[in-house]
């Protein structure tokens, strides 16, 4: 099951805390092919306190899936953006 967070910082942070083995797709709102980055839910670049600003889900949306359902993020990209490539975070280097 894919969960999307838009303007819901508390909900997003609760999700990553409760799904540490999951995946997070960081993208613009609305999503664009030029900004699709996949992270591990444990990645420090998408958790804790944002480096720029106070909120994770205001300027960007987060699309999240538990580890066992990670492939659903790929399907989400195809359905919402098209059959375009996404980038893996260079810090956490997640593998679906």
PDB file of N, CA, C and O in Angstrom:
ATOM      1  N   UNK A   1       0.831  -1.184   0.000  1.00  0.00           N
ATOM      2  CA  UNK A   1       0.000   0.000   0.000  1.00  0.00           C
ATOM      3  C   UNK A   1       0.879   1.252   0.000  1.00  0.00           C
ATOM      4  O   UNK A   1       1.777   1.382   0.832  1.00  0.00           O
ATOM      5  N   UNK A   2       0.623   2.156  -0.917  1.00  0.00           N
ATOM      6  CA  UNK A   2       1.356   3.407  -1.030  1.00  0.00           C
ATOM      7  C   UNK A   2       0.600   4.490  -0.266  1.00  0.00           C
ATOM      8  O   UNK A   2      -0.621   4.606  -0.377  1.00  0.00           O
ATOM      9  N   UNK A   3       1.335   5.277   0.504  1.00  0.00           N
ATOM     10  CA  UNK A   3       0.749   6.383   1.258  1.00  0.00           C
ATOM     11  C   UNK A   3       1.411   7.669   0.803  1.00  0.00           C
ATOM     12  O   UNK A   3       2.638   7.754   0.750  1.00  0.00           O
ATOM     13  N   UNK A   4       0.607   8.668   0.474  1.00  0.00           N
ATOM     14  CA  UNK A   4       1.121   9.946  -0.007  1.00  0.00           C
ATOM     15  C   UNK A   4       0.931  11.013   1.070  1.00  0.00           C
ATOM     16  O   UNK A   4      -0.123  11.101   1.700  1.00  0.00           O
ATOM     17  N   UNK A   5       1.971  11.820   1.265  1.00  0.00           N
ATOM     18  CA  UNK A   5       1.921  12.895   2.246  1.00  0.00           C
ATOM     19  C   UNK A   5       2.141  14.235   1.553  1.00  0.00           C
ATOM     20  O   UNK A   5       3.191  14.478   0.958  1.00  0.00           O
ATOM     21  N   UNK A   6       1.138  15.093   1.640  1.00  0.00           N
ATOM     22  CA  UNK A   6       1.192  16.458   1.116  1.00  0.00           C
ATOM     23  C   UNK A   6       0.707  17.371   2.234  1.00  0.00           C
ATOM     24  O   UNK A   6      -0.400  17.196   2.742  1.00  0.00           O
ATOM     25  N   UNK A   7       1.526  18.342   2.618  1.00  0.00           N
ATOM     26  CA  UNK A   7       1.174  19.258   3.708  1.00  0.00           C
ATOM     27  C   UNK A   7       0.790  18.506   4.988  1.00  0.00           C
ATOM     28  O   UNK A   7      -0.135  18.906   5.695  1.00  0.00           O
ATOM     29  N   UNK A   8       1.493  17.435   5.276  1.00  0.00           N
ATOM     30  CA  UNK A   8       1.226  16.622   6.468  1.00  0.00           C
ATOM     31  C   UNK A   8       2.550  16.160   7.070  1.00  0.00           C
ATOM     32  O   UNK A   8       2.890  14.978   7.024  1.00  0.00           O
ATOM     33  N   UNK A   9       3.281  17.104   7.630  1.00  0.00           N
ATOM     34  CA  UNK A   9       4.588  16.804   8.197  1.00  0.00           C
ATOM     35  C   UNK A   9       4.498  15.789   9.335  1.00  0.00           C
ATOM     36  O   UNK A   9       5.283  14.842   9.384  1.00  0.00           O
ATOM     37  N   UNK A  10       3.544  15.980  10.249  1.00  0.00           N
ATOM     38  CA  UNK A  10       3.405  15.073  11.390  1.00  0.00           C
ATOM     39  C   UNK A  10       3.068  13.659  10.931  1.00  0.00           C
ATOM     40  O   UNK A  10       3.626  12.690  11.446  1.00  0.00           O
ATOM     41  N   UNK A  11       2.165  13.535   9.972  1.00  0.00           N
ATOM     42  CA  UNK A  11       1.805  12.216   9.457  1.00  0.00           C
ATOM     43  C   UNK A  11       2.982  11.537   8.783  1.00  0.00           C
ATOM     44  O   UNK A  11       3.204  10.340   8.965  1.00  0.00           O
ATOM     45  N   UNK A  12       3.740  12.302   8.000  1.00  0.00           N
ATOM     46  CA  UNK A  12       4.916  11.753   7.327  1.00  0.00           C
ATOM     47  C   UNK A  12       5.952  11.269   8.339  1.00  0.00           C
ATOM     48  O   UNK A  12       6.442  10.145   8.227  1.00  0.00           O
ATOM     49  N   UNK A  13       6.290  12.100   9.322  1.00  0.00           N
ATOM     50  CA  UNK A  13       7.290  11.707  10.315  1.00  0.00           C
ATOM     51  C   UNK A  13       6.832  10.505  11.129  1.00  0.00           C
ATOM     52  O   UNK A  13       7.651   9.666  11.503  1.00  0.00           O
ATOM     53  N   UNK A  14       5.544  10.409  11.405  1.00  0.00           N
ATOM     54  CA  UNK A  14       4.998   9.244  12.097  1.00  0.00           C
ATOM     55  C   UNK A  14       5.168   7.994  11.230  1.00  0.00           C
ATOM     56  O   UNK A  14       5.527   6.929  11.733  1.00  0.00           O
ATOM     57  N   UNK A  15       4.905   8.130   9.917  1.00  0.00           N
ATOM     58  CA  UNK A  15       5.034   6.989   9.007  1.00  0.00           C
ATOM     59  C   UNK A  15       6.477   6.480   8.969  1.00  0.00           C
ATOM     60  O   UNK A  15       6.706   5.280   9.120  1.00  0.00           O
ATOM     61  N   UNK A  16       7.451   7.370   8.770  1.00  0.00           N
ATOM     62  CA  UNK A  16       8.837   6.902   8.678  1.00  0.00           C
ATOM     63  C   UNK A  16       9.315   6.296   9.994  1.00  0.00           C
ATOM     64  O   UNK A  16      10.116   5.361   9.991  1.00  0.00           O
ATOM     65  N   UNK A  17       8.832   6.820  11.112  1.00  0.00           N
ATOM     66  CA  UNK A  17       9.205   6.257  12.409  1.00  0.00           C
ATOM     67  C   UNK A  17       8.671   4.827  12.563  1.00  0.00           C
ATOM     68  O   UNK A  17       9.329   3.972  13.157  1.00  0.00           O
ATOM     69  N   UNK A  18       7.488   4.581  12.030  1.00  0.00           N
ATOM     70  CA  UNK A  18       6.856   3.272  12.172  1.00  0.00           C
ATOM     71  C   UNK A  18       7.153   2.310  11.025  1.00  0.00           C
ATOM     72  O   UNK A  18       6.729   1.155  11.064  1.00  0.00           O
ATOM     73  N   UNK A  19       7.874   2.771  10.005  1.00  0.00           N
ATOM     74  CA  UNK A  19       8.226   1.938   8.854  1.00  0.00           C
ATOM     75  C   UNK A  19       9.707   2.114   8.506  1.00  0.00           C
ATOM     76  O   UNK A  19      10.028   2.497   7.381  1.00  0.00           O
ATOM     77  N   UNK A  20      10.610   1.841   9.446  1.00  0.00           N
ATOM     78  CA  UNK A  20      12.030   2.120   9.217  1.00  0.00           C
ATOM     79  C   UNK A  20      12.650   1.329   8.062  1.00  0.00           C
ATOM     80  O   UNK A  20      13.692   1.726   7.540  1.00  0.00           O
ATOM     81  N   UNK A  21      12.040   0.234   7.663  1.00  0.00           N
ATOM     82  CA  UNK A  21      12.560  -0.550   6.538  1.00  0.00           C
ATOM     83  C   UNK A  21      11.875  -0.205   5.229  1.00  0.00           C
ATOM     84  O   UNK A  21      12.133  -0.843   4.208  1.00  0.00           O
ATOM     85  N   UNK A  22      10.997   0.804   5.245  1.00  0.00           N
ATOM     86  CA  UNK A  22      10.241   1.176   4.061  1.00  0.00           C
ATOM     87  C   UNK A  22      11.023   2.061   3.107  1.00  0.00           C
ATOM     88  O   UNK A  22      12.222   2.289   3.269  1.00  0.00           O
ATOM     89  N   UNK A  23      10.304   2.551   2.107  1.00  0.00           N
ATOM     90  CA  UNK A  23      10.875   3.409   1.067  1.00  0.00           C
ATOM     91  C   UNK A  23      10.084   4.700   0.983  1.00  0.00           C
ATOM     92  O   UNK A  23       8.880   4.723   1.240  1.00  0.00           O
ATOM     93  N   UNK A  24      10.776   5.781   0.618  1.00  0.00           N
ATOM     94  CA  UNK A  24      10.156   7.093   0.457  1.00  0.00           C
ATOM     95  C   UNK A  24      10.588   7.659  -0.891  1.00  0.00           C
ATOM     96  O   UNK A  24      11.779   7.774  -1.180  1.00  0.00           O
ATOM     97  N   UNK A  25       9.604   8.008  -1.703  1.00  0.00           N
ATOM     98  CA  UNK A  25       9.870   8.702  -2.950  1.00  0.00           C
ATOM     99  C   UNK A  25       9.654  10.184  -2.694  1.00  0.00           C
ATOM    100  O   UNK A  25       8.556  10.600  -2.327  1.00  0.00           O
ATOM    101  N   UNK A  26      10.684  10.973  -2.884  1.00  0.00           N
ATOM    102  CA  UNK A  26      10.616  12.416  -2.716  1.00  0.00           C
ATOM    103  C   UNK A  26      10.406  13.035  -4.088  1.00  0.00           C
ATOM    104  O   UNK A  26      11.165  12.756  -5.016  1.00  0.00           O
ATOM    105  N   UNK A  27       9.383  13.875  -4.228  1.00  0.00           N
ATOM    106  CA  UNK A  27       9.114  14.475  -5.534  1.00  0.00           C
ATOM    107  C   UNK A  27       8.395  15.800  -5.380  1.00  0.00           C
ATOM    108  O   UNK A  27       7.871  16.123  -4.314  1.00  0.00           O
ATOM    109  N   UNK A  28       8.379  16.565  -6.469  1.00  0.00           N
ATOM    110  CA  UNK A  28       7.637  17.819  -6.479  1.00  0.00           C
ATOM    111  C   UNK A  28       6.151  17.530  -6.338  1.00  0.00           C
ATOM    112  O   UNK A  28       5.698  16.403  -6.533  1.00  0.00           O
ATOM    113  N   UNK A  29       5.409  18.566  -5.996  1.00  0.00           N
ATOM    114  CA  UNK A  29       3.959  18.470  -5.959  1.00  0.00           C
ATOM    115  C   UNK A  29       3.386  19.528  -6.891  1.00  0.00           C
ATOM    116  O   UNK A  29       3.401  20.709  -6.542  1.00  0.00           O
ATOM    117  N   UNK A  30       2.886  19.156  -8.052  1.00  0.00           N
ATOM    118  CA  UNK A  30       2.676  17.800  -8.557  1.00  0.00           C
ATOM    119  C   UNK A  30       3.995  17.171  -9.009  1.00  0.00           C
ATOM    120  O   UNK A  30       4.963  17.872  -9.305  1.00  0.00           O
ATOM    121  N   UNK A  31       4.014  15.836  -9.056  1.00  0.00           N
ATOM    122  CA  UNK A  31       5.247  15.137  -9.412  1.00  0.00           C
ATOM    123  C   UNK A  31       5.668  15.398 -10.856  1.00  0.00           C
ATOM    124  O   UNK A  31       4.836  15.517 -11.755  1.00  0.00           O
ATOM    125  N   UNK A  32       6.992  15.485 -11.052  1.00  0.00           N
ATOM    126  CA  UNK A  32       7.550  15.684 -12.388  1.00  0.00           C
ATOM    127  C   UNK A  32       8.665  14.675 -12.621  1.00  0.00           C
ATOM    128  O   UNK A  32       9.274  14.180 -11.672  1.00  0.00           O
ATOM    129  N   UNK A  33       8.924  14.379 -13.860  1.00  0.00           N
ATOM    130  CA  UNK A  33       9.975  13.417 -14.213  1.00  0.00           C
ATOM    131  C   UNK A  33      11.352  13.910 -13.804  1.00  0.00           C
ATOM    132  O   UNK A  33      12.262  13.100 -13.629  1.00  0.00           O
ATOM    133  N   UNK A  34      11.529  15.209 -13.648  1.00  0.00           N
ATOM    134  CA  UNK A  34      12.848  15.759 -13.323  1.00  0.00           C
ATOM    135  C   UNK A  34      13.200  15.667 -11.844  1.00  0.00           C
ATOM    136  O   UNK A  34      14.338  15.941 -11.462  1.00  0.00           O
ATOM    137  N   UNK A  35      12.233  15.283 -11.003  1.00  0.00           N
ATOM    138  CA  UNK A  35      12.500  15.237  -9.558  1.00  0.00           C
ATOM    139  C   UNK A  35      11.804  14.032  -8.942  1.00  0.00           C
ATOM    140  O   UNK A  35      10.709  14.149  -8.393  1.00  0.00           O
ATOM    141  N   UNK A  36      12.446  12.880  -9.038  1.00  0.00           N
ATOM    142  CA  UNK A  36      11.941  11.646  -8.438  1.00  0.00           C
ATOM    143  C   UNK A  36      13.129  10.957  -7.775  1.00  0.00           C
ATOM    144  O   UNK A  36      13.964  10.362  -8.456  1.00  0.00           O
ATOM    145  N   UNK A  37      13.207  11.037  -6.446  1.00  0.00           N
ATOM    146  CA  UNK A  37      14.345  10.464  -5.739  1.00  0.00           C
ATOM    147  C   UNK A  37      13.843   9.455  -4.708  1.00  0.00           C
ATOM    148  O   UNK A  37      13.041   9.788  -3.835  1.00  0.00           O
ATOM    149  N   UNK A  38      14.325   8.220  -4.824  1.00  0.00           N
ATOM    150  CA  UNK A  38      13.947   7.152  -3.916  1.00  0.00           C
ATOM    151  C   UNK A  38      14.931   7.088  -2.754  1.00  0.00           C
ATOM    152  O   UNK A  38      16.146   7.129  -2.947  1.00  0.00           O
ATOM    153  N   UNK A  39      14.381   6.986  -1.537  1.00  0.00           N
ATOM    154  CA  UNK A  39      15.176   6.911  -0.317  1.00  0.00           C
ATOM    155  C   UNK A  39      14.741   5.716   0.524  1.00  0.00           C
ATOM    156  O   UNK A  39      13.623   5.219   0.390  1.00  0.00           O
ATOM    157  N   UNK A  40      15.627   5.271   1.375  1.00  0.00           N
ATOM    158  CA  UNK A  40      15.262   4.383   2.470  1.00  0.00           C
ATOM    159  C   UNK A  40      14.572   5.259   3.513  1.00  0.00           C
ATOM    160  O   UNK A  40      14.938   6.422   3.680  1.00  0.00           O
ATOM    161  N   UNK A  41      13.579   4.712   4.218  1.00  0.00           N
ATOM    162  CA  UNK A  41      12.889   5.496   5.244  1.00  0.00           C
ATOM    163  C   UNK A  41      13.828   5.907   6.378  1.00  0.00           C
ATOM    164  O   UNK A  41      13.500   6.810   7.148  1.00  0.00           O
ATOM    165  N   UNK A  42      14.968   5.271   6.491  1.00  0.00           N
ATOM    166  CA  UNK A  42      15.947   5.612   7.535  1.00  0.00           C
ATOM    167  C   UNK A  42      16.922   6.713   7.099  1.00  0.00           C
ATOM    168  O   UNK A  42      17.729   7.171   7.907  1.00  0.00           O
ATOM    169  N   UNK A  43      16.859   7.130   5.870  1.00  0.00           N
ATOM    170  CA  UNK A  43      17.818   8.106   5.337  1.00  0.00           C
ATOM    171  C   UNK A  43      17.727   9.431   6.105  1.00  0.00           C
ATOM    172  O   UNK A  43      16.646  10.000   6.258  1.00  0.00           O
ATOM    173  N   UNK A  44      18.864   9.904   6.578  1.00  0.00           N
ATOM    174  CA  UNK A  44      18.874  11.143   7.358  1.00  0.00           C
ATOM    175  C   UNK A  44      18.562  12.367   6.514  1.00  0.00           C
ATOM    176  O   UNK A  44      18.284  13.433   7.065  1.00  0.00           O
ATOM    177  N   UNK A  45      18.601  12.244   5.188  1.00  0.00           N
ATOM    178  CA  UNK A  45      18.306  13.402   4.346  1.00  0.00           C
ATOM    179  C   UNK A  45      16.806  13.661   4.202  1.00  0.00           C
ATOM    180  O   UNK A  45      16.413  14.700   3.672  1.00  0.00           O
ATOM    181  N   UNK A  46      15.958  12.728   4.669  1.00  0.00           N
ATOM    182  CA  UNK A  46      14.506  12.908   4.573  1.00  0.00           C
ATOM    183  C   UNK A  46      13.803  12.681   5.910  1.00  0.00           C
ATOM    184  O   UNK A  46      12.587  12.495   5.949  1.00  0.00           O
ATOM    185  N   UNK A  47      14.562  12.694   7.003  1.00  0.00           N
ATOM    186  CA  UNK A  47      13.982  12.509   8.334  1.00  0.00           C
ATOM    187  C   UNK A  47      14.591  13.525   9.293  1.00  0.00           C
ATOM    188  O   UNK A  47      15.525  14.245   8.938  1.00  0.00           O
ATOM    189  N   UNK A  48      14.061  13.578  10.497  1.00  0.00           N
ATOM    190  CA  UNK A  48      14.578  14.513  11.488  1.00  0.00           C
ATOM    191  C   UNK A  48      14.166  15.932  11.164  1.00  0.00           C
ATOM    192  O   UNK A  48      13.013  16.181  10.812  1.00  0.00           O
ATOM    193  N   UNK A  49      15.097  16.866  11.281  1.00  0.00           N
ATOM    194  CA  UNK A  49      14.836  18.273  10.991  1.00  0.00           C
ATOM    195  C   UNK A  49      15.310  18.595   9.580  1.00  0.00           C
ATOM    196  O   UNK A  49      16.460  18.319   9.240  1.00  0.00           O
ATOM    197  N   UNK A  50      14.444  19.176   8.753  1.00  0.00           N
ATOM    198  CA  UNK A  50      14.857  19.515   7.384  1.00  0.00           C
ATOM    199  C   UNK A  50      16.036  20.488   7.360  1.00  0.00           C
ATOM    200  O   UNK A  50      16.110  21.403   8.180  1.00  0.00           O
ATOM    201  N   UNK A  51      16.946  20.286   6.425  1.00  0.00           N
ATOM    202  CA  UNK A  51      18.099  21.179   6.288  1.00  0.00           C
ATOM    203  C   UNK A  51      17.660  22.578   5.869  1.00  0.00           C
ATOM    204  O   UNK A  51      18.256  23.572   6.283  1.00  0.00           O
ATOM    205  N   UNK A  52      16.619  22.650   5.048  1.00  0.00           N
ATOM    206  CA  UNK A  52      16.103  23.936   4.579  1.00  0.00           C
ATOM    207  C   UNK A  52      14.623  24.028   4.924  1.00  0.00           C
ATOM    208  O   UNK A  52      13.814  23.288   4.363  1.00  0.00           O
ATOM    209  N   UNK A  53      14.264  24.894   5.810  1.00  0.00           N
ATOM    210  CA  UNK A  53      12.865  25.063   6.169  1.00  0.00           C
ATOM    211  C   UNK A  53      12.478  24.241   7.387  1.00  0.00           C
ATOM    212  O   UNK A  53      13.328  23.672   8.073  1.00  0.00           O
ATOM    213  N   UNK A  54      11.182  24.192   7.638  1.00  0.00           N
ATOM    214  CA  UNK A  54      10.674  23.506   8.816  1.00  0.00           C
ATOM    215  C   UNK A  54       9.870  22.260   8.478  1.00  0.00           C
ATOM    216  O   UNK A  54       9.591  21.454   9.366  1.00  0.00           O
ATOM    217  N   UNK A  55       9.494  22.086   7.226  1.00  0.00           N
ATOM    218  CA  UNK A  55       8.559  21.020   6.865  1.00  0.00           C
ATOM    219  C   UNK A  55       9.087  20.157   5.729  1.00  0.00           C
ATOM    220  O   UNK A  55       9.766  20.641   4.824  1.00  0.00           O
ATOM    221  N   UNK A  56       8.765  18.885   5.792  1.00  0.00           N
ATOM    222  CA  UNK A  56       9.162  17.942   4.745  1.00  0.00           C
ATOM    223  C   UNK A  56       8.144  17.885   3.606  1.00  0.00           C
ATOM    224  O   UNK A  56       8.502  17.567   2.472  1.00  0.00           O
ATOM    225  N   UNK A  57       6.893  18.188   3.895  1.00  0.00           N
ATOM    226  CA  UNK A  57       5.835  17.915   2.917  1.00  0.00           C
ATOM    227  C   UNK A  57       5.124  19.168   2.417  1.00  0.00           C
ATOM    228  O   UNK A  57       3.978  19.090   1.975  1.00  0.00           O
ATOM    229  N   UNK A  58       5.777  20.306   2.481  1.00  0.00           N
ATOM    230  CA  UNK A  58       5.185  21.537   1.950  1.00  0.00           C
ATOM    231  C   UNK A  58       5.645  21.753   0.511  1.00  0.00           C
ATOM    232  O   UNK A  58       4.815  21.813  -0.396  1.00  0.00           O
ATOM    233  N   UNK A  59       6.929  21.869   0.292  1.00  0.00           N
ATOM    234  CA  UNK A  59       7.453  22.098  -1.058  1.00  0.00           C
ATOM    235  C   UNK A  59       7.573  20.804  -1.869  1.00  0.00           C
ATOM    236  O   UNK A  59       7.600  20.834  -3.100  1.00  0.00           O
ATOM    237  N   UNK A  60       7.643  19.701  -1.186  1.00  0.00           N
ATOM    238  CA  UNK A  60       7.753  18.392  -1.830  1.00  0.00           C
ATOM    239  C   UNK A  60       6.692  17.476  -1.259  1.00  0.00           C
ATOM    240  O   UNK A  60       6.242  17.661  -0.128  1.00  0.00           O
ATOM    241  N   UNK A  61       6.296  16.496  -2.037  1.00  0.00           N
ATOM    242  CA  UNK A  61       5.416  15.465  -1.510  1.00  0.00           C
ATOM    243  C   UNK A  61       6.237  14.208  -1.268  1.00  0.00           C
ATOM    244  O   UNK A  61       7.280  14.006  -1.889  1.00  0.00           O
ATOM    245  N   UNK A  62       5.762  13.380  -0.374  1.00  0.00           N
ATOM    246  CA  UNK A  62       6.426  12.113  -0.068  1.00  0.00           C
ATOM    247  C   UNK A  62       5.447  10.996  -0.381  1.00  0.00           C
ATOM    248  O   UNK A  62       4.297  11.018   0.058  1.00  0.00           O
ATOM    249  N   UNK A  63       5.917  10.021  -1.144  1.00  0.00           N
ATOM    250  CA  UNK A  63       5.119   8.848  -1.475  1.00  0.00           C
ATOM    251  C   UNK A  63       5.843   7.676  -0.831  1.00  0.00           C
ATOM    252  O   UNK A  63       7.000   7.405  -1.151  1.00  0.00           O
ATOM    253  N   UNK A  64       5.167   6.983   0.073  1.00  0.00           N
ATOM    254  CA  UNK A  64       5.823   6.001   0.928  1.00  0.00           C
ATOM    255  C   UNK A  64       5.217   4.612   0.769  1.00  0.00           C
ATOM    256  O   UNK A  64       4.023   4.457   0.511  1.00  0.00           O
ATOM    257  N   UNK A  65       6.067   3.616   0.930  1.00  0.00           N
ATOM    258  CA  UNK A  65       5.616   2.225   0.885  1.00  0.00           C
ATOM    259  C   UNK A  65       6.470   1.393   1.821  1.00  0.00           C
ATOM    260  O   UNK A  65       7.681   1.594   1.904  1.00  0.00           O
ATOM    261  N   UNK A  66       5.841   0.453   2.534  1.00  0.00           N
ATOM    262  CA  UNK A  66       6.626  -0.462   3.367  1.00  0.00           C
ATOM    263  C   UNK A  66       7.538  -1.314   2.487  1.00  0.00           C
ATOM    264  O   UNK A  66       7.270  -1.484   1.298  1.00  0.00           O
ATOM    265  N   UNK A  67       8.596  -1.843   3.056  1.00  0.00           N
ATOM    266  CA  UNK A  67       9.608  -2.582   2.300  1.00  0.00           C
ATOM    267  C   UNK A  67       9.004  -3.657   1.406  1.00  0.00           C
ATOM    268  O   UNK A  67       9.359  -3.753   0.231  1.00  0.00           O
ATOM    269  N   UNK A  68       8.101  -4.462   1.941  1.00  0.00           N
ATOM    270  CA  UNK A  68       7.544  -5.571   1.169  1.00  0.00           C
ATOM    271  C   UNK A  68       6.669  -5.096   0.012  1.00  0.00           C
ATOM    272  O   UNK A  68       6.295  -5.898  -0.844  1.00  0.00           O
ATOM    273  N   UNK A  69       6.336  -3.803  -0.028  1.00  0.00           N
ATOM    274  CA  UNK A  69       5.487  -3.263  -1.088  1.00  0.00           C
ATOM    275  C   UNK A  69       6.207  -2.188  -1.895  1.00  0.00           C
ATOM    276  O   UNK A  69       5.567  -1.384  -2.571  1.00  0.00           O
ATOM    277  N   UNK A  70       7.540  -2.173  -1.825  1.00  0.00           N
ATOM    278  CA  UNK A  70       8.324  -1.140  -2.490  1.00  0.00           C
ATOM    279  C   UNK A  70       8.079  -1.028  -3.976  1.00  0.00           C
ATOM    280  O   UNK A  70       8.123   0.072  -4.527  1.00  0.00           O
ATOM    281  N   UNK A  71       7.820  -2.151  -4.641  1.00  0.00           N
ATOM    282  CA  UNK A  71       7.594  -2.114  -6.091  1.00  0.00           C
ATOM    283  C   UNK A  71       6.372  -1.271  -6.439  1.00  0.00           C
ATOM    284  O   UNK A  71       6.249  -0.788  -7.565  1.00  0.00           O
ATOM    285  N   UNK A  72       5.467  -1.094  -5.478  1.00  0.00           N
ATOM    286  CA  UNK A  72       4.298  -0.261  -5.721  1.00  0.00           C
ATOM    287  C   UNK A  72       4.685   1.193  -5.965  1.00  0.00           C
ATOM    288  O   UNK A  72       3.932   1.929  -6.603  1.00  0.00           O
ATOM    289  N   UNK A  73       5.845   1.620  -5.469  1.00  0.00           N
ATOM    290  CA  UNK A  73       6.316   2.979  -5.756  1.00  0.00           C
ATOM    291  C   UNK A  73       6.658   3.131  -7.235  1.00  0.00           C
ATOM    292  O   UNK A  73       6.386   4.168  -7.841  1.00  0.00           O
ATOM    293  N   UNK A  74       7.252   2.094  -7.805  1.00  0.00           N
ATOM    294  CA  UNK A  74       7.555   2.126  -9.242  1.00  0.00           C
ATOM    295  C   UNK A  74       6.250   2.217 -10.027  1.00  0.00           C
ATOM    296  O   UNK A  74       6.152   2.990 -10.981  1.00  0.00           O
ATOM    297  N   UNK A  75       5.264   1.445  -9.638  1.00  0.00           N
ATOM    298  CA  UNK A  75       3.958   1.505 -10.302  1.00  0.00           C
ATOM    299  C   UNK A  75       3.319   2.880 -10.134  1.00  0.00           C
ATOM    300  O   UNK A  75       2.679   3.388 -11.055  1.00  0.00           O
ATOM    301  N   UNK A  76       3.494   3.486  -8.953  1.00  0.00           N
ATOM    302  CA  UNK A  76       2.960   4.821  -8.712  1.00  0.00           C
ATOM    303  C   UNK A  76       3.590   5.828  -9.674  1.00  0.00           C
ATOM    304  O   UNK A  76       2.895   6.680 -10.229  1.00  0.00           O
ATOM    305  N   UNK A  77       4.896   5.730  -9.867  1.00  0.00           N
ATOM    306  CA  UNK A  77       5.578   6.632 -10.809  1.00  0.00           C
ATOM    307  C   UNK A  77       4.995   6.469 -12.204  1.00  0.00           C
ATOM    308  O   UNK A  77       4.681   7.460 -12.862  1.00  0.00           O
ATOM    309  N   UNK A  78       4.847   5.230 -12.662  1.00  0.00           N
ATOM    310  CA  UNK A  78       4.316   4.972 -14.007  1.00  0.00           C
ATOM    311  C   UNK A  78       2.909   5.553 -14.145  1.00  0.00           C
ATOM    312  O   UNK A  78       2.598   6.177 -15.160  1.00  0.00           O
ATOM    313  N   UNK A  79       2.061   5.356 -13.142  1.00  0.00           N
ATOM    314  CA  UNK A  79       0.686   5.837 -13.203  1.00  0.00           C
ATOM    315  C   UNK A  79       0.572   7.352 -13.106  1.00  0.00           C
ATOM    316  O   UNK A  79      -0.325   7.943 -13.707  1.00  0.00           O
ATOM    317  N   UNK A  80       1.482   7.996 -12.347  1.00  0.00           N
ATOM    318  CA  UNK A  80       1.348   9.424 -12.071  1.00  0.00           C
ATOM    319  C   UNK A  80       2.283  10.330 -12.854  1.00  0.00           C
ATOM    320  O   UNK A  80       2.009  11.521 -13.008  1.00  0.00           O
ATOM    321  N   UNK A  81       3.382   9.778 -13.347  1.00  0.00           N
ATOM    322  CA  UNK A  81       4.360  10.603 -14.074  1.00  0.00           C
ATOM    323  C   UNK A  81       4.632  10.030 -15.458  1.00  0.00           C
ATOM    324  O   UNK A  81       4.916  10.775 -16.396  1.00  0.00           O
ATOM    325  N   UNK A  82       4.547   8.725 -15.587  1.00  0.00           N
ATOM    326  CA  UNK A  82       4.862   8.054 -16.842  1.00  0.00           C
ATOM    327  C   UNK A  82       5.992   7.063 -16.620  1.00  0.00           C
ATOM    328  O   UNK A  82       6.532   6.947 -15.520  1.00  0.00           O
ATOM    329  N   UNK A  83       6.332   6.365 -17.666  1.00  0.00           N
ATOM    330  CA  UNK A  83       7.400   5.363 -17.580  1.00  0.00           C
ATOM    331  C   UNK A  83       8.750   6.069 -17.687  1.00  0.00           C
ATOM    332  O   UNK A  83       9.430   6.000 -18.711  1.00  0.00           O
ATOM    333  N   UNK A  84       9.115   6.744 -16.610  1.00  0.00           N
ATOM    334  CA  UNK A  84      10.341   7.540 -16.562  1.00  0.00           C
ATOM    335  C   UNK A  84      11.256   6.996 -15.471  1.00  0.00           C
ATOM    336  O   UNK A  84      10.778   6.371 -14.524  1.00  0.00           O
ATOM    337  N   UNK A  85      12.550   7.221 -15.587  1.00  0.00           N
ATOM    338  CA  UNK A  85      13.465   6.741 -14.546  1.00  0.00           C
ATOM    339  C   UNK A  85      13.379   7.607 -13.290  1.00  0.00           C
ATOM    340  O   UNK A  85      12.992   8.775 -13.339  1.00  0.00           O
ATOM    341  N   UNK A  86      13.748   7.007 -12.184  1.00  0.00           N
ATOM    342  CA  UNK A  86      13.868   7.732 -10.923  1.00  0.00           C
ATOM    343  C   UNK A  86      15.305   7.593 -10.458  1.00  0.00           C
ATOM    344  O   UNK A  86      16.021   6.687 -10.885  1.00  0.00           O
ATOM    345  N   UNK A  87      15.718   8.487  -9.590  1.00  0.00           N
ATOM    346  CA  UNK A  87      17.075   8.434  -9.032  1.00  0.00           C
ATOM    347  C   UNK A  87      17.041   7.774  -7.665  1.00  0.00           C
ATOM    348  O   UNK A  87      16.091   7.963  -6.905  1.00  0.00           O
ATOM    349  N   UNK A  88      18.060   7.009  -7.350  1.00  0.00           N
ATOM    350  CA  UNK A  88      18.257   6.513  -5.994  1.00  0.00           C
ATOM    351  C   UNK A  88      19.071   7.542  -5.235  1.00  0.00           C
ATOM    352  O   UNK A  88      19.998   8.136  -5.787  1.00  0.00           O
ATOM    353  N   UNK A  89      18.732   7.753  -3.982  1.00  0.00           N
ATOM    354  CA  UNK A  89      19.504   8.652  -3.134  1.00  0.00           C
ATOM    355  C   UNK A  89      20.956   8.171  -3.107  1.00  0.00           C
ATOM    356  O   UNK A  89      21.221   6.978  -2.953  1.00  0.00           O
ATOM    357  N   UNK A  90      21.874   9.092  -3.255  1.00  0.00           N
ATOM    358  CA  UNK A  90      23.299   8.738  -3.239  1.00  0.00           C
ATOM    359  C   UNK A  90      23.825   8.503  -1.830  1.00  0.00           C
ATOM    360  O   UNK A  90      24.923   7.975  -1.654  1.00  0.00           O
ATOM    361  N   UNK A  91      23.043   8.892  -0.827  1.00  0.00           N
ATOM    362  CA  UNK A  91      23.449   8.688   0.567  1.00  0.00           C
ATOM    363  C   UNK A  91      23.041   7.290   1.059  1.00  0.00           C
ATOM    364  O   UNK A  91      23.875   6.538   1.563  1.00  0.00           O
ATOM    365  N   UNK A  92      21.762   6.951   0.910  1.00  0.00           N
ATOM    366  CA  UNK A  92      21.272   5.689   1.452  1.00  0.00           C
ATOM    367  C   UNK A  92      21.227   4.554   0.419  1.00  0.00           C
ATOM    368  O   UNK A  92      21.174   3.383   0.792  1.00  0.00           O
ATOM    369  N   UNK A  93      21.247   4.894  -0.870  1.00  0.00           N
ATOM    370  CA  UNK A  93      21.277   3.926  -1.961  1.00  0.00           C
ATOM    371  C   UNK A  93      20.292   2.758  -1.758  1.00  0.00           C
ATOM    372  O   UNK A  93      20.707   1.607  -1.629  1.00  0.00           O
ATOM    373  N   UNK A  94      18.982   3.070  -1.730  1.00  0.00           N
ATOM    374  CA  UNK A  94      17.982   2.030  -1.473  1.00  0.00           C
ATOM    375  C   UNK A  94      17.865   1.041  -2.629  1.00  0.00           C
ATOM    376  O   UNK A  94      18.132   1.379  -3.782  1.00  0.00           O
ATOM    377  N   UNK A  95      17.467  -0.170  -2.306  1.00  0.00           N
ATOM    378  CA  UNK A  95      17.248  -1.199  -3.327  1.00  0.00           C
ATOM    379  C   UNK A  95      15.850  -1.768  -3.105  1.00  0.00           C
ATOM    380  O   UNK A  95      15.545  -2.317  -2.047  1.00  0.00           O
ATOM    381  N   UNK A  96      15.013  -1.625  -4.122  1.00  0.00           N
ATOM    382  CA  UNK A  96      13.659  -2.206  -4.051  1.00  0.00           C
ATOM    383  C   UNK A  96      13.749  -3.655  -4.434  1.00  0.00           C
ATOM    384  O   UNK A  96      12.736  -4.354  -4.448  1.00  0.00           O
TER     385      UNK A  96
END
